[in-house]
Amino acid sequence: MTPIKKLVLSFTAAALLNIANAHAALPAGAQAPDFQLQGALAGKPLTFSLQQALKKGPVVLYFFPAAFSKGCTIEAHDFAEATDDFKKLGATVIGVTAGNTDQVDEFSKLECRNKFAVTADPGAKVAAQYETLMQMNGKTLSDRTSFVIAPDGKILLSYTDRNPETHIQKTMEAVKQYANAHS
């Protein structure tokens, strides 16, 4: 390969990396956008307000692509198992999806195991505010991103990974750090 081709490829790779990073989720330290969404807890309709939830303590806000998909089901089960531990630390867990928004009631019962609320984000408007969008099969969905938000609205953790396995560990560590610093 000629030196000029190598240089062009290097610049192209750098430009693509910058474009990918430009769409990264809101970072730790940023102010979390306030929102209200309709959803369900144990299949019962509710309106979730971030501002109201933060009055009780930190919020574990996790975005997931679509209810009843394989990875989202695994993640919901993991959060359901950890919800009592989050509650002991004063934290509220809330799931938000832009995919299969008509199924959040059923998803809250079956996959969230009646443990935490899940809300619908039609059109991925809240996901856009948190800069956690992705395209899948021609649809705009929320990427798999978890946030821990302090009661003052500051983001303590911003974590994006399509693999659902580590989200519980990362969010639990951030909540524990917050709880230890504020006990």
SULTA-V158556 format. One line per field, one symbol per residue. ss: DSSP state (@ for helix, = for strand, . for the rest). phi: phi as a letter, one per 20 degrees, with the letter a starting at -180 (. if undefined). burial: 1 if it has 16 or more other ideal C-beta (glycine too) atoms within 10 Angstrom, else 0. A space follows every 50 residues. Layout:
ss: ???
phi: ???
burial: ???
//
This chain:
ss: ..@@@@@@@@@@@@@@@@@@@@........=....======..======@ @@@@....========...@@@@@@@@@@@@@@@@@@@...========. @@@@@@@@@@......====.@@@@@@@@...====..====..=====. ...=======...@@@@@@@@@@@@@@@@@@..
phi: .fgfffffffffffffffffffdffgegnfefffbcceabclnefbdedg gffffeqfcedcecfbgmegfffgfffffffegfffffendddbdccddl ffdfgfffffeelmebfccecgmlffgffelcdbdblmdeceffcdcddf genefebccdaffffeffgfffgffffffffce
burial: 00000000000000000000000011000101001010111000000101 00110011111111111010011011111101100100101111111111 10111111111100111111100101100111110000001111111111 000011111100010011011101100100000
//
